[in-house]
Amino acid sequence: MRIHWFQHVPYEGLGMIAQWVAEEKHELTCTRWYAGELPPGPDAYDWLIVMGGPMNVDEHGEFPWLEAEKAAIAAAIAAGRRVLGICLGAQLIARALGAEVRPNGESELGWSSVHRTEEAGEHPLLGIFPTCFEAFHWHGDRFELPEPSVPLGHSNGCAHQGFAVGDRVVGLQFHLELRAGDITELGSQGYLEHEPGEYVDPPGKIVEQSPYAAPISRKLMTALLERMAAAD
């Protein structure tokens, strides 16, 4: 399978997704928007993965390529490609489908629970998620749900934590791809330093929790990737 992914900043990569792609012997290519690269059209890949970043989806003045990226995402969805978005990636999918993306009110940074909806439990892709699970959160904005879509669930700090559109498009507000070592590296580089808030944990606590919580995320990420790969 030909998998293409969009990268927005050098420090947010694919995490364990890259390892899964290699193990499954899929072809992997990348567009680095921050480096001025242009994406291929949907005919060049079977699956598009859109990763995270610190920018807002409509911050066109500083990041003029965001307009082209939203158009590329919309084209991939219209062409029937598998599309997975994580954090900013999910927000970009939602925006490309006409939904609003706005400040969440409270930043979320750290490990906390996501509570799944009943509807998601019946969905062919979202059904891999248990009714409650721990996930790593790292965002200040949130998406409204595209119409039509199946909502994944909520956390205490954010009303919408994910969605599916049909059986090929998934957006996740949280990060399942990050391994404990990835999070330790982010902490060592200062990327986990944020203003205090009700749903913001200090970097030391985040790193301390990661060896226990990250393996659960890895299992869920693997299960979702396998479901999406098997989609007709």
Helices and strands as residue ranges (DSSP letters): E 2-7, H 16-23, E 27-32, G 33-35, G 42-44, E 47-50, H 65-78, E 82-86, H 88-96, E 101-116, H 118-121, G 126-128, E 132-143, E 150-151, E 153-154, E 162-165, E 169-172, H 180-188, H 203-230
